[in-house]
Amino acid sequence: MKFSIASLALLATSAAAYHTCSDEERNMVPKLCGILDQATAAPEKLADELMNSPISAVAKEIEIPAARVLKEGEAKALPIVVAHGMGDSCFNSGMKSITKAAGAKVGAYSTCIPTGDSRIKDTINGFLLNMDASVDVFAEGVKNDPELADGFNAFGLSQGNNLIRGYIQKYNGVEGYPTANTFMSICGINAGVGAFPNCNPEGKAIGGICEGITEILGDLAYNSFVQNILFQANYFRDPSKTDSDKYKKYSQLAQWENEGDDVDSSRNDKFAMTSQYVWVLGTEDTVVWPREGEQWRAMDPEDPFGTLLQWNETKWYKEDTFGLATADSANKHNFESFDGQHIAFTNDELMGWLEKYFM
Ligand SMILES: *[C@@H]1O[C@H](CO)[C@@H](O)[C@H](O)[C@H]1NC(C)=O
């Protein structure tokens, strides 16, 4: 009898997809807890709100070129893995078209790997499944696709790049997980964001997910509860707090950068297995601050809201914390930019980068 009640309780927990806050958690982060409630009670409505939020990076539908025909004796390019941005999903028409177009352009298999098995879950998980957990789900998606077994090239949009970067530093070379060969990060948030400017256009947060995010952009960002839930908190890197004990202890990004308490040189070894990196910056990007972080530049901790360092002046580079400098010595870094807002590259620009780096 006791056993069956316990099983029922377990069933109920696994059916309720998202965490329900305790009173204490609700007192600490009421807005975030409200969004979690909505994820369970009205997931479709929440997914639609997230897709339309001012910080979302939803890809436009693009034209699909004719499939490339290989020349006689020409080797087939590696298959392509694509990762979508915040508020988007692999099940949306924009990502479907980008994935298809990339494969057609280079003449290879291509696939977009989601972190939820439906549009609604994939969209919500871009917020409410934390970054480390999302990387693990993404990695299972890669592992379970037999087309990718011999390695792949990958590109992401916006925070989708964090999944690929996380995969590289945790799964490259691990048995059963194919290695990411070339990684092209388009408007990637690999260096984190120090603010969410689009959530705060006139110094005031505007509704929905922005309220949930704004609520944690102070001392509340770096604790295990918030870090276990919110993907955006995982890569929130307040440039004035990178030396703080809480950042070093709790921030998931701090661990990826090997600038936190959990320093692990295997992350460097895995980063070194990828043969080429392409860092694409949108020169008018106002979703990511500082936008130059898309190419590994960062604010100077001595002047966190004033001075922007060159990428090779950052601690990451100078101390080679996770392998950026090692990769530079091996000439693996490529820098590209386009004149536009977050992920607002043109079709021709995307096709050009694919031709240059994936063929
Ligand atoms: C650092 O990077 C900048 C920008 O890419 C470059 O101009 C400069 O030469 C680099 N400095 C060193 C010491 O490599």
The ligand as a MOL file (V3000), in Angstrom:
LIG
                    3D

  0  0  0     0  0            999 V3000
M  V30 BEGIN CTAB
M  V30 COUNTS 14 14 0 0 0
M  V30 BEGIN ATOM
M  V30 1 C 45.2710 41.2230 -29.8520 0
M  V30 2 O 44.1480 41.2160 -30.6820 0
M  V30 3 C 44.0040 42.3810 -31.4550 0
M  V30 4 C 42.6750 42.3040 -32.1680 0
M  V30 5 O 42.5090 41.0960 -32.8360 0
M  V30 6 C 45.1950 42.4980 -32.4010 0
M  V30 7 O 45.0830 43.6730 -33.1640 0
M  V30 8 C 46.4780 42.5130 -31.5910 0
M  V30 9 O 47.5710 42.4770 -32.4460 0
M  V30 10 C 46.5500 41.3250 -30.6430 0
M  V30 11 N 47.6660 41.4770 -29.7550 0
M  V30 12 C 48.5420 40.5200 -29.5650 0
M  V30 13 C 49.6250 40.8400 -28.5650 0
M  V30 14 O 48.5160 39.4630 -30.1540 0
M  V30 END ATOM
M  V30 BEGIN BOND
M  V30 1 1 1 2
M  V30 2 1 1 10
M  V30 3 1 2 3
M  V30 4 1 3 4
M  V30 5 1 3 6
M  V30 6 1 4 5
M  V30 7 1 6 7
M  V30 8 1 6 8
M  V30 9 1 8 9
M  V30 10 1 8 10
M  V30 11 1 10 11
M  V30 12 1 11 12
M  V30 13 1 12 13
M  V30 14 2 12 14
M  V30 END BOND
M  V30 END CTAB
M  END
